[in-house]
Amino acid sequence: RQITLDDIDTIIYCTGYEPNFGMLDGNLRPAFDTKLKDEIPKDSWKMSTNPMSKDLGEIPLNDIWPELTFVQQDMYRGRLISVPSMFFIFEDCDVPLFNIDINAWRTLAQVTGDLPLPPPEEMRRFNMETLLHAMHDPIFRYLSDGNYKKHWTMTIGDDHWSEDMSSRPMKGMIRNYWDLQYRIIARDALDSGYPLEIGTYKKLNKKGKALVSFGVIDECARTELDEDSPDASWRTFRDCNPSKCHSIFTGTKAVPLKCHWMDLESCETIDIIDQTAGEENCSARSYHCVQTMTKSVVSKLRLGRA
């Protein structure tokens, strides 16, 4: 289907870790530094029972500053509520490339009319329902509600299971946090006509659940590093065992790299992955790479040539 658009003035592309909209007038840009205060039902909202409930009890909602920016007080699904002809595409969760791709499709669906713009009151209700749903997740609330984080920090000691990222209940909470993010992404994917379905806002399908598992693996690779380990001098989170990750399309398992992450710059070949690694020895061998890559390797990785 081909659609021709006539009233588009400018499309601005930008890259970088920190978005900067300083070139726009204040009324044309999102207020990222603003806490969410409007219409938050602080007195009536109650957090659902979760693994931290026994130790933390009931904690009143405070002003909220979401760690994940999928809810912004002045925006609705990437559009400025006050000036809905202003569209913004940026990462708003912990899976940036996938997230940005879906957000680009979402913007396209909005521009072409496939994802209609509701009245302002419906936009704000949509945002609030999404936010309050996310606030039931202990990790999201810890990162977003200063009152909850303060109480957690003052109450929970170093010997608590939540301080051990390898503990079963903590891994369960990490999984739920990733599940929350992917369910929000899944809703946008469906509403935007994205060609990959990973489930719905209520429940992920097999592909979506696999992506959640990969997120947990990634989290553990970062949190389970031991500075007292014999391999601490070279091991980074990128040296984890990749054999539990696989293509959600073909099932092909991820393969290790040819050298320690810290040594990748000295590798003799641009082909940094071990093409000979089989499923039998993936979990038994060391998985290596480097902490810093040469510009040529980075360039080829981005172009998909490595």
Steps between C-alpha positions, in 0.01 A plus 500: 500500500641837400405820683604848391531769768493869411513697826827385657729799558814342645632165617798531734733201550730493802720247679662485840434377852358828629219653292517877478209701364648837586457618141121497550286758676405396852136437405608261223714258701434240772567591862720203587610654830147531637364268767155353442260665743169553324209278594709234675257329743743500792234427762302229322770306313639190671793295381419136431662225706851427378820336630598820686162555668583305816809707574388841375128504575272772360687809383306808381561620146726799463554726199613270221795543270489191277831327434354375173359785293214315330275727706562874487262752653482714186524226236281226359680214325771724362273798421493827686149528645489880476636499143416154358666579167833467686623139490803364688673165450734397780569203722275478803601163648799268540494347149585810296548370144184286497312772685603777259409288198150440635466867596588596142218275377272650764576852375437389142163353603410828670603714204305285252191485722520128578548586869251783560553774756247480787372803693743647756310355797529151351873550440557593863285212622698259280825634647379479858367144463830389347701671772295364791518150350880528481519630858389157626842372393744541794805569283321759286359670808842498672644681199209744466361583845745676733289420808499127419873499425579682826293255705657202319853633563434566870322170562682239295841389627797364310409144599154517340435273201431804278871591538594166340426522128547124465229415754185338366255771620721780367531331162122469503461873559751576223302276265176680587666837436609390152156350439342838583719678246440251221123499557494877455711462186268223378198731527671765288608237248144373457346847483758610243475203264859398579593185302612305810250400768640419844167483680264753654495748786346226715713203400808436289519219248789254463723751321429769758574264789830407335595868482421533871732208574778664301450816706542302822817340362633844411418633846670208672809537281540848648408433861671166560854619427729416793791735560667230712480238225825370344380628160404846630800655325347437159133405540234759417125464463563447128696182578192312614388167359276584200378147433163557669417779255367413156321642200127527567447427128733208423599375845868534409706539816734789561868412462797620704759752394858407417679685777446674832302822472802682642719352223277551198698797372800274449305229314657434160172464317190711459292184533481512878248219552591134519315348204619150595340494842237228524218457745697227678786721612327839527440463873842350574741747344598856595317783331721787415513853359631852581403806690592742228473442126685665219301739287518267203349210695224720639421627152480152353288375788252780443489420130440134576824387338661339803 
